[in-house]
Amino acid sequence: MNENHCWGTERFHSRISDLVRTNHFDSAIDLEQTLIRYVHRHNTQLPLSALRSRTPIQDMKDWHKFHPHRFVK
């Protein structure tokens, strides 16, 4: 694991902690739906400097294009 990855993971966890700490959830389902929405937004809409200002999904799609043998079901 490189240094940027660890930093990015820590930042992701910190944002989730802030989200949980600063919001009131009416139920476990409400919390779950909020976390699912946040993870989707993180993966599809937030560019990361460690990924050359690209989203994780964009980077994964390029990785798949150049290394399809690593994506086996």
PDB file of N, CA, C and O in Angstrom:
ATOM      1  N   MET A   1       0.842  -1.173   0.000  1.00  0.00           N
ATOM      2  CA  MET A   1       0.000   0.000   0.000  1.00  0.00           C
ATOM      3  C   MET A   1       0.891   1.240   0.000  1.00  0.00           C
ATOM      4  O   MET A   1       1.809   1.343   0.814  1.00  0.00           O
ATOM      5  N   ASN A   2       0.627   2.183  -0.907  1.00  0.00           N
ATOM      6  CA  ASN A   2       1.470   3.369  -0.915  1.00  0.00           C
ATOM      7  C   ASN A   2       0.920   4.439   0.028  1.00  0.00           C
ATOM      8  O   ASN A   2      -0.202   4.331   0.522  1.00  0.00           O
ATOM      9  N   GLU A   3       1.714   5.450   0.264  1.00  0.00           N
ATOM     10  CA  GLU A   3       1.361   6.494   1.224  1.00  0.00           C
ATOM     11  C   GLU A   3       0.080   7.226   0.834  1.00  0.00           C
ATOM     12  O   GLU A   3      -0.748   7.510   1.700  1.00  0.00           O
ATOM     13  N   ASN A   4      -0.105   7.538  -0.456  1.00  0.00           N
ATOM     14  CA  ASN A   4      -1.310   8.238  -0.890  1.00  0.00           C
ATOM     15  C   ASN A   4      -2.562   7.421  -0.616  1.00  0.00           C
ATOM     16  O   ASN A   4      -3.591   7.973  -0.228  1.00  0.00           O
ATOM     17  N   HIS A   5      -2.484   6.122  -0.812  1.00  0.00           N
ATOM     18  CA  HIS A   5      -3.642   5.264  -0.580  1.00  0.00           C
ATOM     19  C   HIS A   5      -4.046   5.320   0.889  1.00  0.00           C
ATOM     20  O   HIS A   5      -5.231   5.453   1.193  1.00  0.00           O
ATOM     21  N   CYS A   6      -3.097   5.224   1.795  1.00  0.00           N
ATOM     22  CA  CYS A   6      -3.397   5.264   3.230  1.00  0.00           C
ATOM     23  C   CYS A   6      -4.033   6.599   3.593  1.00  0.00           C
ATOM     24  O   CYS A   6      -5.009   6.643   4.343  1.00  0.00           O
ATOM     25  N   TRP A   7      -3.482   7.688   3.061  1.00  0.00           N
ATOM     26  CA  TRP A   7      -4.021   9.008   3.350  1.00  0.00           C
ATOM     27  C   TRP A   7      -5.443   9.116   2.819  1.00  0.00           C
ATOM     28  O   TRP A   7      -6.323   9.638   3.504  1.00  0.00           O
ATOM     29  N   GLY A   8      -5.674   8.633   1.618  1.00  0.00           N
ATOM     30  CA  GLY A   8      -7.007   8.689   1.036  1.00  0.00           C
ATOM     31  C   GLY A   8      -8.008   7.866   1.813  1.00  0.00           C
ATOM     32  O   GLY A   8      -9.155   8.278   1.985  1.00  0.00           O
ATOM     33  N   THR A   9      -7.585   6.712   2.281  1.00  0.00           N
ATOM     34  CA  THR A   9      -8.464   5.864   3.084  1.00  0.00           C
ATOM     35  C   THR A   9      -8.799   6.556   4.394  1.00  0.00           C
ATOM     36  O   THR A   9      -9.952   6.545   4.823  1.00  0.00           O
ATOM     37  N   GLU A  10      -7.809   7.156   5.031  1.00  0.00           N
ATOM     38  CA  GLU A  10      -8.045   7.875   6.282  1.00  0.00           C
ATOM     39  C   GLU A  10      -9.015   9.033   6.067  1.00  0.00           C
ATOM     40  O   GLU A  10      -9.892   9.271   6.897  1.00  0.00           O
ATOM     41  N   ARG A  11      -8.863   9.742   4.973  1.00  0.00           N
ATOM     42  CA  ARG A  11      -9.754  10.865   4.682  1.00  0.00           C
ATOM     43  C   ARG A  11     -11.179  10.377   4.454  1.00  0.00           C
ATOM     44  O   ARG A  11     -12.133  10.994   4.928  1.00  0.00           O
ATOM     45  N   PHE A  12     -11.325   9.272   3.729  1.00  0.00           N
ATOM     46  CA  PHE A  12     -12.643   8.690   3.489  1.00  0.00           C
ATOM     47  C   PHE A  12     -13.306   8.323   4.818  1.00  0.00           C
ATOM     48  O   PHE A  12     -14.470   8.649   5.049  1.00  0.00           O
ATOM     49  N   HIS A  13     -12.557   7.645   5.689  1.00  0.00           N
ATOM     50  CA  HIS A  13     -13.098   7.239   6.988  1.00  0.00           C
ATOM     51  C   HIS A  13     -13.439   8.460   7.845  1.00  0.00           C
ATOM     52  O   HIS A  13     -14.441   8.458   8.560  1.00  0.00           O
ATOM     53  N   SER A  14     -12.622   9.482   7.773  1.00  0.00           N
ATOM     54  CA  SER A  14     -12.883  10.704   8.529  1.00  0.00           C
ATOM     55  C   SER A  14     -14.175  11.370   8.058  1.00  0.00           C
ATOM     56  O   SER A  14     -14.963  11.845   8.876  1.00  0.00           O
ATOM     57  N   ARG A  15     -14.393  11.407   6.753  1.00  0.00           N
ATOM     58  CA  ARG A  15     -15.624  12.003   6.221  1.00  0.00           C
ATOM     59  C   ARG A  15     -16.848  11.210   6.644  1.00  0.00           C
ATOM     60  O   ARG A  15     -17.885  11.794   6.959  1.00  0.00           O
ATOM     61  N   ILE A  16     -16.743   9.895   6.656  1.00  0.00           N
ATOM     62  CA  ILE A  16     -17.873   9.065   7.096  1.00  0.00           C
ATOM     63  C   ILE A  16     -18.135   9.309   8.581  1.00  0.00           C
ATOM     64  O   ILE A  16     -19.288   9.416   9.001  1.00  0.00           O
ATOM     65  N   SER A  17     -17.074   9.395   9.370  1.00  0.00           N
ATOM     66  CA  SER A  17     -17.234   9.688  10.807  1.00  0.00           C
ATOM     67  C   SER A  17     -17.952  11.014  11.008  1.00  0.00           C
ATOM     68  O   SER A  17     -18.873  11.106  11.821  1.00  0.00           O
ATOM     69  N   ASP A  18     -17.537  12.042  10.271  1.00  0.00           N
ATOM     70  CA  ASP A  18     -18.188  13.348  10.364  1.00  0.00           C
ATOM     71  C   ASP A  18     -19.659  13.256   9.969  1.00  0.00           C
ATOM     72  O   ASP A  18     -20.521  13.843  10.622  1.00  0.00           O
ATOM     73  N   LEU A  19     -19.937  12.528   8.915  1.00  0.00           N
ATOM     74  CA  LEU A  19     -21.308  12.355   8.438  1.00  0.00           C
ATOM     75  C   LEU A  19     -22.183  11.726   9.519  1.00  0.00           C
ATOM     76  O   LEU A  19     -23.295  12.188   9.771  1.00  0.00           O
ATOM     77  N   VAL A  20     -21.684  10.686  10.145  1.00  0.00           N
ATOM     78  CA  VAL A  20     -22.451   9.982  11.183  1.00  0.00           C
ATOM     79  C   VAL A  20     -22.593  10.848  12.430  1.00  0.00           C
ATOM     80  O   VAL A  20     -23.652  10.869  13.058  1.00  0.00           O
ATOM     81  N   ARG A  21     -21.535  11.556  12.785  1.00  0.00           N
ATOM     82  CA  ARG A  21     -21.547  12.363  13.998  1.00  0.00           C
ATOM     83  C   ARG A  21     -22.441  13.603  13.873  1.00  0.00           C
ATOM     84  O   ARG A  21     -23.020  14.041  14.867  1.00  0.00           O
ATOM     85  N   THR A  22     -22.563  14.170  12.676  1.00  0.00           N
ATOM     86  CA  THR A  22     -23.277  15.441  12.519  1.00  0.00           C
ATOM     87  C   THR A  22     -24.705  15.298  11.999  1.00  0.00           C
ATOM     88  O   THR A  22     -25.377  16.306  11.781  1.00  0.00           O
ATOM     89  N   ASN A  23     -25.178  14.084  11.797  1.00  0.00           N
ATOM     90  CA  ASN A  23     -26.538  13.882  11.305  1.00  0.00           C
ATOM     91  C   ASN A  23     -27.321  12.999  12.260  1.00  0.00           C
ATOM     92  O   ASN A  23     -26.761  12.146  12.948  1.00  0.00           O
ATOM     93  N   HIS A  24     -28.626  13.221  12.286  1.00  0.00           N
ATOM     94  CA  HIS A  24     -29.521  12.367  13.070  1.00  0.00           C
ATOM     95  C   HIS A  24     -30.176  11.382  12.112  1.00  0.00           C
ATOM     96  O   HIS A  24     -30.669  11.770  11.053  1.00  0.00           O
ATOM     97  N   PHE A  25     -30.179  10.132  12.479  1.00  0.00           N
ATOM     98  CA  PHE A  25     -30.790   9.100  11.641  1.00  0.00           C
ATOM     99  C   PHE A  25     -31.974   8.515  12.391  1.00  0.00           C
ATOM    100  O   PHE A  25     -31.871   8.157  13.564  1.00  0.00           O
ATOM    101  N   ASP A  26     -33.095   8.425  11.698  1.00  0.00           N
ATOM    102  CA  ASP A  26     -34.322   7.924  12.323  1.00  0.00           C
ATOM    103  C   ASP A  26     -34.304   6.418  12.526  1.00  0.00           C
ATOM    104  O   ASP A  26     -35.037   5.892  13.364  1.00  0.00           O
ATOM    105  N   SER A  27     -33.475   5.727  11.768  1.00  0.00           N
ATOM    106  CA  SER A  27     -33.431   4.266  11.873  1.00  0.00           C
ATOM    107  C   SER A  27     -32.117   3.756  11.289  1.00  0.00           C
ATOM    108  O   SER A  27     -31.355   4.505  10.679  1.00  0.00           O
ATOM    109  N   ALA A  28     -31.874   2.483  11.490  1.00  0.00           N
ATOM    110  CA  ALA A  28     -30.687   1.860  10.902  1.00  0.00           C
ATOM    111  C   ALA A  28     -30.770   1.887   9.382  1.00  0.00           C
ATOM    112  O   ALA A  28     -29.754   2.027   8.701  1.00  0.00           O
ATOM    113  N   ILE A  29     -31.976   1.755   8.856  1.00  0.00           N
ATOM    114  CA  ILE A  29     -32.159   1.801   7.398  1.00  0.00           C
ATOM    115  C   ILE A  29     -31.812   3.185   6.862  1.00  0.00           C
ATOM    116  O   ILE A  29     -31.202   3.304   5.800  1.00  0.00           O
ATOM    117  N   ASP A  30     -32.195   4.229   7.588  1.00  0.00           N
ATOM    118  CA  ASP A  30     -31.864   5.596   7.193  1.00  0.00           C
ATOM    119  C   ASP A  30     -30.345   5.791   7.166  1.00  0.00           C
ATOM    120  O   ASP A  30     -29.809   6.376   6.225  1.00  0.00           O
ATOM    121  N   LEU A  31     -29.660   5.304   8.189  1.00  0.00           N
ATOM    122  CA  LEU A  31     -28.192   5.372   8.228  1.00  0.00           C
ATOM    123  C   LEU A  31     -27.593   4.599   7.059  1.00  0.00           C
ATOM    124  O   LEU A  31     -26.700   5.098   6.374  1.00  0.00           O
ATOM    125  N   GLU A  32     -28.083   3.384   6.828  1.00  0.00           N
ATOM    126  CA  GLU A  32     -27.568   2.566   5.735  1.00  0.00           C
ATOM    127  C   GLU A  32     -27.737   3.252   4.385  1.00  0.00           C
ATOM    128  O   GLU A  32     -26.809   3.260   3.577  1.00  0.00           O
ATOM    129  N   GLN A  33     -28.900   3.824   4.133  1.00  0.00           N
ATOM    130  CA  GLN A  33     -29.151   4.501   2.856  1.00  0.00           C
ATOM    131  C   GLN A  33     -28.242   5.721   2.696  1.00  0.00           C
ATOM    132  O   GLN A  33     -27.750   5.993   1.601  1.00  0.00           O
ATOM    133  N   THR A  34     -28.023   6.453   3.785  1.00  0.00           N
ATOM    134  CA  THR A  34     -27.133   7.616   3.732  1.00  0.00           C
ATOM    135  C   THR A  34     -25.705   7.184   3.411  1.00  0.00           C
ATOM    136  O   THR A  34     -25.029   7.827   2.609  1.00  0.00           O
ATOM    137  N   LEU A  35     -25.246   6.103   4.030  1.00  0.00           N
ATOM    138  CA  LEU A  35     -23.888   5.610   3.758  1.00  0.00           C
ATOM    139  C   LEU A  35     -23.752   5.105   2.327  1.00  0.00           C
ATOM    140  O   LEU A  35     -22.728   5.335   1.683  1.00  0.00           O
ATOM    141  N   ILE A  36     -24.766   4.428   1.831  1.00  0.00           N
ATOM    142  CA  ILE A  36     -24.745   3.954   0.446  1.00  0.00           C
ATOM    143  C   ILE A  36     -24.665   5.136  -0.514  1.00  0.00           C
ATOM    144  O   ILE A  36     -23.895   5.105  -1.474  1.00  0.00           O
ATOM    145  N   ARG A  37     -25.460   6.182  -0.258  1.00  0.00           N
ATOM    146  CA  ARG A  37     -25.416   7.382  -1.119  1.00  0.00           C
ATOM    147  C   ARG A  37     -24.041   8.040  -1.064  1.00  0.00           C
ATOM    148  O   ARG A  37     -23.513   8.463  -2.092  1.00  0.00           O
ATOM    149  N   TYR A  38     -23.453   8.130   0.150  1.00  0.00           N
ATOM    150  CA  TYR A  38     -22.145   8.760   0.272  1.00  0.00           C
ATOM    151  C   TYR A  38     -21.070   7.964  -0.480  1.00  0.00           C
ATOM    152  O   TYR A  38     -20.256   8.545  -1.197  1.00  0.00           O
ATOM    153  N   VAL A  39     -21.068   6.657  -0.319  1.00  0.00           N
ATOM    154  CA  VAL A  39     -20.072   5.828  -0.997  1.00  0.00           C
ATOM    155  C   VAL A  39     -20.232   5.951  -2.509  1.00  0.00           C
ATOM    156  O   VAL A  39     -19.239   6.036  -3.232  1.00  0.00           O
ATOM    157  N   HIS A  40     -21.471   5.960  -2.993  1.00  0.00           N
ATOM    158  CA  HIS A  40     -21.709   6.128  -4.436  1.00  0.00           C
ATOM    159  C   HIS A  40     -21.161   7.481  -4.905  1.00  0.00           C
ATOM    160  O   HIS A  40     -20.491   7.563  -5.934  1.00  0.00           O
ATOM    161  N   ARG A  41     -21.450   8.531  -4.148  1.00  0.00           N
ATOM    162  CA  ARG A  41     -20.951   9.867  -4.517  1.00  0.00           C
ATOM    163  C   ARG A  41     -19.425   9.886  -4.499  1.00  0.00           C
ATOM    164  O   ARG A  41     -18.797  10.428  -5.409  1.00  0.00           O
ATOM    165  N   HIS A  42     -18.837   9.302  -3.476  1.00  0.00           N
ATOM    166  CA  HIS A  42     -17.374   9.262  -3.372  1.00  0.00           C
ATOM    167  C   HIS A  42     -16.764   8.549  -4.587  1.00  0.00           C
ATOM    168  O   HIS A  42     -15.775   9.015  -5.152  1.00  0.00           O
ATOM    169  N   ASN A  43     -17.352   7.434  -4.978  1.00  0.00           N
ATOM    170  CA  ASN A  43     -16.788   6.633  -6.066  1.00  0.00           C
ATOM    171  C   ASN A  43     -17.057   7.201  -7.451  1.00  0.00           C
ATOM    172  O   ASN A  43     -16.298   6.927  -8.380  1.00  0.00           O
ATOM    173  N   THR A  44     -18.112   7.982  -7.612  1.00  0.00           N
ATOM    174  CA  THR A  44     -18.487   8.437  -8.960  1.00  0.00           C
ATOM    175  C   THR A  44     -18.355   9.931  -9.194  1.00  0.00           C
ATOM    176  O   THR A  44     -18.303  10.360 -10.347  1.00  0.00           O
ATOM    177  N   GLN A  45     -18.300  10.742  -8.139  1.00  0.00           N
ATOM    178  CA  GLN A  45     -18.327  12.186  -8.352  1.00  0.00           C
ATOM    179  C   GLN A  45     -17.161  12.962  -7.746  1.00  0.00           C
ATOM    180  O   GLN A  45     -16.944  14.115  -8.117  1.00  0.00           O
ATOM    181  N   LEU A  46     -16.413  12.372  -6.837  1.00  0.00           N
ATOM    182  CA  LEU A  46     -15.332  13.102  -6.171  1.00  0.00           C
ATOM    183  C   LEU A  46     -13.968  12.694  -6.720  1.00  0.00           C
ATOM    184  O   LEU A  46     -13.475  11.611  -6.403  1.00  0.00           O
ATOM    185  N   PRO A  47     -13.351  13.548  -7.539  1.00  0.00           N
ATOM    186  CA  PRO A  47     -12.011  13.232  -8.048  1.00  0.00           C
ATOM    187  C   PRO A  47     -11.002  13.215  -6.901  1.00  0.00           C
ATOM    188  O   PRO A  47     -11.105  14.002  -5.961  1.00  0.00           O
ATOM    189  N   LEU A  48     -10.036  12.318  -6.989  1.00  0.00           N
ATOM    190  CA  LEU A  48      -9.027  12.173  -5.946  1.00  0.00           C
ATOM    191  C   LEU A  48      -7.647  12.496  -6.507  1.00  0.00           C
ATOM    192  O   LEU A  48      -7.296  12.060  -7.603  1.00  0.00           O
ATOM    193  N   SER A  49      -6.882  13.251  -5.761  1.00  0.00           N
ATOM    194  CA  SER A  49      -5.551  13.631  -6.245  1.00  0.00           C
ATOM    195  C   SER A  49      -4.661  12.403  -6.425  1.00  0.00           C
ATOM    196  O   SER A  49      -3.833  12.379  -7.335  1.00  0.00           O
ATOM    197  N   ALA A  50      -4.811  11.397  -5.591  1.00  0.00           N
ATOM    198  CA  ALA A  50      -4.000  10.179  -5.718  1.00  0.00           C
ATOM    199  C   ALA A  50      -4.307   9.434  -7.015  1.00  0.00           C
ATOM    200  O   ALA A  50      -3.513   8.607  -7.462  1.00  0.00           O
ATOM    201  N   LEU A  51      -5.457   9.726  -7.616  1.00  0.00           N
ATOM    202  CA  LEU A  51      -5.833   9.089  -8.887  1.00  0.00           C
ATOM    203  C   LEU A  51      -5.743  10.085 -10.045  1.00  0.00           C
ATOM    204  O   LEU A  51      -6.478   9.981 -11.027  1.00  0.00           O
ATOM    205  N   ARG A  52      -4.847  11.034  -9.915  1.00  0.00           N
ATOM    206  CA  ARG A  52      -4.640  12.053 -10.957  1.00  0.00           C
ATOM    207  C   ARG A  52      -5.930  12.822 -11.247  1.00  0.00           C
ATOM    208  O   ARG A  52      -6.294  13.029 -12.404  1.00  0.00           O
ATOM    209  N   SER A  53      -6.610  13.238 -10.188  1.00  0.00           N
ATOM    210  CA  SER A  53      -7.847  14.027 -10.271  1.00  0.00           C
ATOM    211  C   SER A  53      -8.959  13.304 -11.024  1.00  0.00           C
ATOM    212  O   SER A  53      -9.729  13.912 -11.768  1.00  0.00           O
ATOM    213  N   ARG A  54      -9.022  12.012 -10.816  1.00  0.00           N
ATOM    214  CA  ARG A  54     -10.072  11.192 -11.415  1.00  0.00           C
ATOM    215  C   ARG A  54     -10.863  10.529 -10.299  1.00  0.00           C
ATOM    216  O   ARG A  54     -10.380  10.412  -9.173  1.00  0.00           O
ATOM    217  N   THR A  55     -12.069  10.097 -10.609  1.00  0.00           N
ATOM    218  CA  THR A  55     -12.855   9.378  -9.615  1.00  0.00           C
ATOM    219  C   THR A  55     -12.396   7.921  -9.566  1.00  0.00           C
ATOM    220  O   THR A  55     -11.802   7.430 -10.526  1.00  0.00           O
ATOM    221  N   PRO A  56     -12.664   7.226  -8.459  1.00  0.00           N
ATOM    222  CA  PRO A  56     -12.299   5.809  -8.386  1.00  0.00           C
ATOM    223  C   PRO A  56     -12.926   4.979  -9.518  1.00  0.00           C
ATOM    224  O   PRO A  56     -12.280   4.069 -10.038  1.00  0.00           O
ATOM    225  N   ILE A  57     -14.149   5.274  -9.897  1.00  0.00           N
ATOM    226  CA  ILE A  57     -14.806   4.519 -10.976  1.00  0.00           C
ATOM    227  C   ILE A  57     -14.095   4.759 -12.308  1.00  0.00           C
ATOM    228  O   ILE A  57     -13.874   3.814 -13.065  1.00  0.00           O
ATOM    229  N   GLN A  58     -13.735   6.004 -12.602  1.00  0.00           N
ATOM    230  CA  GLN A  58     -13.010   6.293 -13.844  1.00  0.00           C
ATOM    231  C   GLN A  58     -11.699   5.522 -13.880  1.00  0.00           C
ATOM    232  O   GLN A  58     -11.337   4.944 -14.905  1.00  0.00           O
ATOM    233  N   ASP A  59     -10.996   5.516 -12.768  1.00  0.00           N
ATOM    234  CA  ASP A  59      -9.711   4.831 -12.706  1.00  0.00           C
ATOM    235  C   ASP A  59      -9.884   3.316 -12.857  1.00  0.00           C
ATOM    236  O   ASP A  59      -9.098   2.662 -13.543  1.00  0.00           O
ATOM    237  N   MET A  60     -10.906   2.770 -12.219  1.00  0.00           N
ATOM    238  CA  MET A  60     -11.147   1.336 -12.329  1.00  0.00           C
ATOM    239  C   MET A  60     -11.507   0.941 -13.758  1.00  0.00           C
ATOM    240  O   MET A  60     -11.072  -0.105 -14.239  1.00  0.00           O
ATOM    241  N   LYS A  61     -12.298   1.770 -14.438  1.00  0.00           N
ATOM    242  CA  LYS A  61     -12.661   1.461 -15.828  1.00  0.00           C
ATOM    243  C   LYS A  61     -11.425   1.454 -16.726  1.00  0.00           C
ATOM    244  O   LYS A  61     -11.296   0.595 -17.598  1.00  0.00           O
ATOM    245  N   ASP A  62     -10.531   2.393 -16.520  1.00  0.00           N
ATOM    246  CA  ASP A  62      -9.286   2.395 -17.302  1.00  0.00           C
ATOM    247  C   ASP A  62      -8.419   1.186 -16.954  1.00  0.00           C
ATOM    248  O   ASP A  62      -7.822   0.569 -17.836  1.00  0.00           O
ATOM    249  N   TRP A  63      -8.352   0.852 -15.673  1.00  0.00           N
ATOM    250  CA  TRP A  63      -7.585  -0.311 -15.251  1.00  0.00           C
ATOM    251  C   TRP A  63      -8.147  -1.560 -15.923  1.00  0.00           C
ATOM    252  O   TRP A  63      -7.393  -2.419 -16.381  1.00  0.00           O
ATOM    253  N   HIS A  64      -9.462  -1.657 -15.981  1.00  0.00           N
ATOM    254  CA  HIS A  64     -10.117  -2.806 -16.625  1.00  0.00           C
ATOM    255  C   HIS A  64      -9.794  -2.850 -18.113  1.00  0.00           C
ATOM    256  O   HIS A  64      -9.574  -3.924 -18.672  1.00  0.00           O
ATOM    257  N   LYS A  65      -9.766  -1.692 -18.749  1.00  0.00           N
ATOM    258  CA  LYS A  65      -9.478  -1.626 -20.180  1.00  0.00           C
ATOM    259  C   LYS A  65      -8.078  -2.172 -20.485  1.00  0.00           C
ATOM    260  O   LYS A  65      -7.882  -2.869 -21.480  1.00  0.00           O
ATOM    261  N   PHE A  66      -7.112  -1.852 -19.627  1.00  0.00           N
ATOM    262  CA  PHE A  66      -5.732  -2.259 -19.879  1.00  0.00           C
ATOM    263  C   PHE A  66      -5.349  -3.592 -19.233  1.00  0.00           C
ATOM    264  O   PHE A  66      -4.337  -4.190 -19.599  1.00  0.00           O
ATOM    265  N   HIS A  67      -6.153  -4.060 -18.275  1.00  0.00           N
ATOM    266  CA  HIS A  67      -5.849  -5.312 -17.567  1.00  0.00           C
ATOM    267  C   HIS A  67      -7.117  -6.145 -17.384  1.00  0.00           C
ATOM    268  O   HIS A  67      -7.459  -6.478 -16.249  1.00  0.00           O
ATOM    269  N   PRO A  68      -7.818  -6.490 -18.450  1.00  0.00           N
ATOM    270  CA  PRO A  68      -9.093  -7.216 -18.297  1.00  0.00           C
ATOM    271  C   PRO A  68      -8.934  -8.589 -17.648  1.00  0.00           C
ATOM    272  O   PRO A  68      -9.875  -9.092 -17.033  1.00  0.00           O
ATOM    273  N   HIS A  69      -7.767  -9.195 -17.775  1.00  0.00           N
ATOM    274  CA  HIS A  69      -7.543 -10.512 -17.180  1.00  0.00           C
ATOM    275  C   HIS A  69      -7.595 -10.482 -15.642  1.00  0.00           C
ATOM    276  O   HIS A  69      -7.738 -11.529 -15.011  1.00  0.00           O
ATOM    277  N   ARG A  70      -7.484  -9.318 -15.052  1.00  0.00           N
ATOM    278  CA  ARG A  70      -7.527  -9.206 -13.588  1.00  0.00           C
ATOM    279  C   ARG A  70      -8.953  -9.086 -13.058  1.00  0.00           C
ATOM    280  O   ARG A  70      -9.169  -9.093 -11.846  1.00  0.00           O
ATOM    281  N   PHE A  71      -9.915  -8.977 -13.954  1.00  0.00           N
ATOM    282  CA  PHE A  71     -11.323  -8.860 -13.570  1.00  0.00           C
ATOM    283  C   PHE A  71     -12.054 -10.128 -13.986  1.00  0.00           C
ATOM    284  O   PHE A  71     -12.691 -10.177 -15.038  1.00  0.00           O
ATOM    285  N   VAL A  72     -11.955 -11.127 -13.166  1.00  0.00           N
ATOM    286  CA  VAL A  72     -12.566 -12.428 -13.477  1.00  0.00           C
ATOM    287  C   VAL A  72     -13.690 -12.684 -12.470  1.00  0.00           C
ATOM    288  O   VAL A  72     -13.515 -12.519 -11.263  1.00  0.00           O
ATOM    289  N   LYS A  73     -14.838 -13.088 -12.995  1.00  0.00           N
ATOM    290  CA  LYS A  73     -15.964 -13.399 -12.107  1.00  0.00           C
ATOM    291  C   LYS A  73     -15.852 -14.791 -11.587  1.00  0.00           C
ATOM    292  O   LYS A  73     -16.709 -15.235 -10.822  1.00  0.00           O
TER     293      LYS A  73
END
